[in-house]
Structures are given as C-alpha cells and as structure tokens.
Amino acid sequence: MIEEEKKKGSCNVEKALIWGGWPKRLEGHRLVFLCGVVFILCGLGCADFRNEGLLQWLGVENTWSSFSGQQVLLNQTQLEEREVQVPCEPVQDYLEARLASLGASLPSSEAVAGHAEGRHAHIKRELQSTVAVLEGRSKDPILLIAPYRGACEKRIEENPQNAWANASFLLELGRVLSAQPQPYTIWLVFIPENSPGAQRSASIVESLSTPWLGSERVAEALKAEGVLNQVRVAIFFDGLGSTGESVSRDSHSHPVYREVFWESAQALDATDVFSDTSDLSSSALGHHAFLGKGLRRTVLITTGTSEISENRTDSVTQSSQANRWQTVGRVSVEALGRIGRRLQRMDKISGG
C-alpha cells in the first residue's frame, strides 16, 4: 500500500500508518511528526485528542482515565462497615491510614481544625478534620474539600451512602492525583459535618450559628493562620450522593474556575452530567463558610442540595451511581489539570 501511494505521488501518512510502516522519507522524522500532531491537537482543543486509544498510540498519559467509580463505591462500603463495627467513633484513623498509603503527609489536625473552646470540649474530638498534603512544585495550596456526616446522633441511619459519598469520592480523587507530580500543593480536607437538621446543643447554636459547623471551624482556623491568603483555588465536593442527575452550576462559585469544569466536561464528552444548558442555581452547602471568610476562589461541585434524599437507594442503582461518580471524577481531574496550567501561566506573567 505504501508503494502504491508513492507511485501516485501521495503523501497520505494516515494510510501509511494504518497499513503498517512509515515511508522511508519520514522514518527519521517520526518524533517530530508526533510532536506536531500533539501540538496541533492541543492548540485546536480537538475533542478527538481525548480519545483514549489515540492518547495511548501517541504515548500521552491521560491521568483522568484512571479515576474509578467502582473504587468510590468500595471506599464507601468500607467506611460504612467501619461505622457499623465501631459506632460513634471518628473515622480519622482509617482516613489517615488510606491517605498515608498515597504518600501524603499528614499534619496535625489540631493545626487545621483549631481547638474547641473550653465549654465545647465535649465536641472537640468530633470536630477534628483530616488533612493530607500532596506536595507540589509550588507550596501554594489548592484545597479539595469533602464534608462527611458520620459518627453518632443517628446521622447515617436514614441514608448511609449519602453520609460517606463525598469522603469516598475525595479518597479516589486523591489516589489519582498522587500518581502524578502536581504543579501546586494539594490539600485533601475531610470535614466531619452536621447533617442538615441535626440536633445540636443550645450552647453550640448560640455561639456558632451556622449550619456548617465543621466547615466554619476549618475556614476560621485557616484564616487565622493566614493560609486562606495563599490558597489558589478551593474545590468543595458536597452532595455527591444525592439523586440529582447532573452537577449544579452554583451561582456563588468563582465563575472562571467553575466554568473550567464545564469546559473539561465538553472536552471529555460528559455533558450528560455537566449539562451545557444548565442554569445557575444556589446551593446551601458548606462552601459558604469559605466564601464568608473571603475565599472567593471557591467552587462547589454537587449533584444535589442541602437536603438529603430519603429515596436515593430506590431510584439510583449502584452501577449508575458508580458511572456518575466516574464521570464527575474524570472531569474533576481534567479540570484541575487545566486550572493548574492556567495558574502557572498567570504566575509566569506576574513573575511569581
């Protein structure tokens, strides 16, 4: 076939590749050709560049494809089983063991969650958050935050899958991100949070009038330590176990970084979950704690609202939930890559 193309005076490289072998005149320029293809496809933003087969043929690693919705389900099952085996005990030890296996460093949670005040000492243990750090080339942090609603007060009896969905998702996201060098340091933050409508003591309500007690404390501690000023972007994953079919376009989120997720979804052909026709909506979730402390570069990723669905297990199968988590996860990995490259360009321009 190649000889036939030569006779016709054609330079149909595609056919030559398909039928095997490179034309002799191109044999010494294969690397240049491949680099040119990658450059052109990147420049054009061609959707076909996201095709896994093409990426494999070009030898380009597609980190997003390693995110597994089935692994999120497995994480969730393990967290649920731990709650049954050791009721009313925080899952911090389990989370830290999993995160340490990823190569993440584990600073003291006290340094992040802050110290409970004396009269609230009885809830101090419950409020401690789990923080794991994946070191990047820059020390500037990107926060990835997931609240969870477990431990006591019958919080998980109505819907245990909702209770652990966000934490299960962030564990898998952390695993994928830990496999590749990151331009910015990634903070994985797991926050024990009161479920909507959960009973609290009168003293807590009086002193901390917020529906997001854990998020409020973490945001306050980070602000007091001066960390919020260094945060480049915060992505808040909440409501991922809800029944919503698509991710909500949160009106309070930073518009530029929010839309990066929808651009990424378009590139990955995932507009069934990140609908390109969705209107802006407002979600009453814990990201408001960070927005309220002045961190405007916050984005909420949610498939639900602040209300827990009581019929989730009846309406959504495990298989469809795993598929949706996989889509949200892969889009998130792609979006974080794009955000990182955007921040690097900004730093280069500013001389940072």
C-alpha positions in Angstrom: 0.0 0.0 0.0 2.8 2.4 0.8 4.5 1.8 -2.5 1.2 2.4 -4.3 0.8 5.7 -2.5 4.4 6.6 -3.5 3.6 5.9 -7.2 0.6 8.2 -7.0 2.8 10.9 -5.6 0.6 11.0 -2.5 1.8 11.8 1.0 -1.1 10.1 2.7 0.6 9.5 6.0 -2.6 8.3 7.7 -3.0 5.3 5.3 0.7 4.5 5.6 0.3 4.3 9.3 -2.8 2.2 9.2 -1.3 -0.4 6.8 2.0 -0.6 8.8 5.4 1.0 8.4 6.5 4.6 7.8 7.5 5.9 4.4 11.3 5.9 4.3 11.4 9.7 3.7 9.6 10.1 7.1 11.4 7.4 9.1 13.8 9.8 10.6 11.2 12.4 11.5 8.6 10.3 13.4 9.2 12.1 16.7 8.9 15.5 15.0 5.7 14.3 13.4 4.2 13.0 16.7 5.1 16.2 18.5 3.5 18.2 15.7 0.3 16.2 16.0 0.2 16.7 19.8 0.8 20.4 19.4 -1.9 20.9 16.8 -4.5 18.9 18.7 -3.7 20.7 21.9 -3.9 24.1 20.1 -7.2 23.3 18.5 -8.7 21.7 21.6 -9.8 18.8 19.4 -12.2 16.5 21.2 -10.6 13.5 19.5 -7.4 14.2 21.4 -9.3 13.0 24.5 -9.8 9.6 22.8 -8.0 7.1 25.0 -6.9 5.0 22.0 -5.3 7.9 20.3 -3.6 9.0 23.6 -2.2 5.6 24.0 -0.9 5.4 20.4 0.8 8.8 20.9 2.2 7.7 24.2 0.5 10.6 26.1 -0.7 9.7 29.6 -4.3 10.6 30.4 -4.5 10.8 34.2 -8.2 11.4 34.3 -9.0 7.9 32.8 -7.6 6.2 35.9 -10.4 7.5 38.1 -12.7 4.7 39.0 -16.3 5.0 40.1 -16.2 1.4 41.3 -13.4 2.3 43.7 -15.6 5.1 45.1 -18.2 2.5 45.8 -15.6 0.3 47.5 -14.4 3.2 49.6 -18.0 3.9 50.6 -18.6 0.3 51.6 -15.5 0.2 53.8 -16.5 3.5 55.5 -20.0 2.2 56.2 -18.7 -1.1 57.6 -16.3 0.7 59.9 -19.3 2.8 61.2 -21.2 -0.4 62.0 -18.2 -2.1 63.6 -17.1 0.9 65.7 -20.2 3.0 66.2 -19.8 6.7 67.3 -16.1 6.6 66.6 -14.5 9.1 64.2 -13.0 7.6 61.0 -10.0 9.8 61.2 -7.6 6.9 61.8 -8.9 5.0 58.8 -8.7 8.1 56.6 -5.2 8.9 57.7 -4.0 5.3 57.0 -5.5 5.4 53.5 -4.0 8.8 52.8 -0.6 7.9 54.1 -0.6 4.9 51.7 -0.8 7.5 48.9 2.4 9.2 50.0 0.6 12.1 51.5 1.9 13.9 54.6 -0.4 14.3 57.5 -0.1 17.5 59.5 -1.8 17.6 62.9 -5.5 18.1 62.5 -5.4 20.4 65.5 -3.4 22.8 63.5 -6.2 22.9 60.9 -9.4 22.4 62.7 -8.4 24.6 65.6 -9.0 24.0 69.3 -12.5 23.7 70.7 -13.3 26.3 73.3 -13.4 25.1 76.9 -17.2 24.9 77.2 -17.3 22.9 74.0 -14.6 20.4 74.9 -17.0 17.5 74.7 -17.4 18.0 71.0 -13.7 18.7 70.3 -12.9 15.2 69.1 -15.9 15.2 66.8 -14.9 18.5 65.1 -11.3 17.5 64.2 -10.8 17.3 60.4 -8.4 15.1 58.5 -5.9 16.9 56.3 -3.5 15.3 53.9 -0.9 17.1 51.8 0.3 16.1 48.4 3.4 18.2 47.8 3.6 20.1 44.6 6.3 22.1 42.9 4.7 25.2 44.4 3.9 25.4 48.1 0.7 27.4 47.2 -2.2 25.2 48.1 -5.2 24.0 46.2 -7.8 22.9 48.6 -10.0 19.9 47.8 -12.7 19.6 50.5 -15.2 16.9 51.3 -17.6 17.1 54.3 -18.9 13.8 55.7 -21.7 13.1 58.0 -20.9 10.1 60.2 -20.5 9.3 63.9 -23.3 9.4 66.4 -26.5 11.3 66.6 -28.1 8.7 64.2 -26.7 10.8 61.3 -26.2 7.9 58.9 -29.3 5.8 59.7 -31.5 7.5 57.1 -29.1 7.2 54.3 -25.6 5.8 55.0 -24.5 6.1 51.4 -25.1 9.9 51.4 -23.1 10.2 54.7 -19.9 8.9 53.2 -20.3 9.7 49.5 -18.1 12.9 49.5 -15.3 11.4 51.5 -15.3 8.2 49.4 -15.1 10.4 46.2 -12.2 12.5 47.6 -10.2 9.4 48.6 -10.3 8.2 45.0 -9.5 11.7 43.6 -6.5 11.9 45.9 -5.3 8.5 44.7 -5.4 9.6 41.1 -3.7 12.9 41.8 -1.0 11.3 43.9 0.1 9.2 40.9 1.4 12.3 39.0 3.6 15.3 40.0 1.4 18.3 40.7 2.3 22.0 39.9 0.7 23.1 43.2 0.4 21.5 46.6 -2.8 19.7 47.0 -4.6 19.7 50.4 -7.2 16.9 50.8 -9.5 18.1 53.6 -12.1 15.8 55.1 -14.5 17.6 57.4 -16.9 16.0 59.9 -20.1 17.9 59.4 -23.5 18.1 60.9 -26.2 16.7 58.6 -29.0 19.2 57.7 -31.5 19.4 60.5 -29.2 17.5 63.0 -29.8 18.3 66.7 -27.3 20.4 68.4 -27.0 21.6 72.0 -28.3 25.1 72.7 -24.8 26.4 73.7 -23.4 25.4 70.3 -26.2 27.1 68.4 -25.8 30.3 70.4 -22.0 30.5 69.9 -21.7 29.1 66.4 -24.8 30.0 64.5 -24.1 28.1 61.3 -25.4 25.0 59.6 -21.9 24.0 58.6 -20.1 23.8 62.0 -17.1 21.8 60.8 -16.5 23.9 57.6 -16.9 27.1 59.6 -14.2 26.0 62.1 -11.8 24.9 59.4 -12.3 28.1 57.4 -11.8 30.2 60.6 -8.6 28.3 61.5 -7.1 28.7 58.0 -7.9 32.4 58.0 -6.4 32.9 61.4 -3.2 31.1 60.3 -3.0 33.2 57.1 -3.4 30.2 54.9 -6.5 31.4 53.1 -4.5 34.2 51.5 -2.2 31.6 49.9 -4.9 29.3 48.6 -5.1 29.5 44.8 -8.4 27.6 44.4 -10.7 25.7 46.7 -13.0 23.0 45.3 -15.8 21.9 47.6 -17.3 18.5 46.9 -20.7 18.0 48.6 -24.0 16.4 47.9 -22.4 13.8 45.6 -24.6 11.0 46.9 -27.8 12.9 46.1 -30.3 11.9 43.4 -29.6 14.8 41.0 -28.8 13.6 37.5 -26.4 16.4 36.7 -23.9 18.7 38.5 -25.4 22.0 39.6 -24.0 25.2 38.3 -23.6 27.0 41.6 -24.1 30.8 41.3 -21.9 31.6 44.3 -18.9 29.8 42.9 -16.0 31.6 41.3 -17.3 31.9 37.7 -13.9 31.4 35.9 -12.9 28.3 37.7 -16.4 26.9 37.8 -16.6 27.1 34.0 -13.3 25.2 33.7 -15.3 22.1 34.9 -17.9 22.6 32.1 -15.2 23.1 29.5 -13.5 20.0 30.7 -16.8 18.1 30.5 -17.3 19.2 27.0 -13.8 18.0 26.0 -14.5 14.6 27.6 -18.0 14.3 26.2 -19.5 14.4 29.6 -22.2 17.0 29.1 -24.9 14.5 30.3 -23.6 15.1 33.8 -22.2 18.6 33.4 -25.1 19.9 31.3 -24.1 22.8 29.0 -27.6 24.1 29.1 -28.0 24.2 32.9 -29.0 27.4 34.6 -27.2 28.9 37.6 -28.6 27.8 40.9 -27.9 28.4 44.6 -26.9 25.5 46.9 -27.0 26.0 50.6 -23.9 23.9 51.4 -20.7 24.3 53.4 -18.7 26.2 50.7 -20.4 29.3 52.0 -18.2 29.0 55.1 -15.2 29.6 53.0 -16.8 32.3 50.9 -17.8 34.0 54.1 -14.2 34.2 55.2 -13.2 35.9 52.0 -12.0 33.0 49.8 -13.8 34.0 46.6 -11.8 31.4 44.6 -14.1 28.7 45.7 -16.1 26.3 43.5 -18.8 23.9 44.6 -19.3 20.6 42.8 -22.6 19.0 43.8 -25.3 16.8 42.3 -27.8 17.7 45.0 -28.9 20.3 47.5 -28.6 20.6 51.3 -31.5 18.2 51.7 -30.7 14.5 52.0 -32.9 12.3 49.7 -34.7 9.6 51.6 -35.4 7.5 48.5 -31.9 7.5 46.9 -31.3 3.8 47.1 -34.7 3.1 45.4 -34.1 5.4 42.5 -30.4 5.1 41.7 -28.6 1.7 41.2 -25.1 1.2 42.4 -24.0 0.8 38.8 -25.5 4.1 37.6 -24.1 5.8 40.7 -20.6 4.4 40.0 -20.8 5.6 36.4 -21.8 9.1 37.5 -19.1 9.3 40.1 -16.6 8.2 37.5 -17.7 10.9 35.1 -17.6 13.6 37.9 -14.2 12.3 38.9 -12.6 12.3 35.5 -13.9 15.7 34.7 -12.5 16.9 38.0 -9.1 15.5 37.3 -9.1 17.2 33.9 -10.4 20.5 35.3 -7.7 20.5 38.0 -5.1 20.0 35.3 -6.4 22.9 33.3 -6.7 25.1 36.4 -3.1 24.2 37.3 -1.8 25.2 33.9 -3.8 28.4 34.0 -2.3 29.3 37.3 1.2 28.6 36.0 0.7 30.9 33.1 -0.5 33.6 35.5 2.5 33.1 37.7 4.8 33.3 34.7 3.3 36.6 33.6 3.5 38.0 37.1 7.0 36.7 37.6 5.8 34.5 40.5 
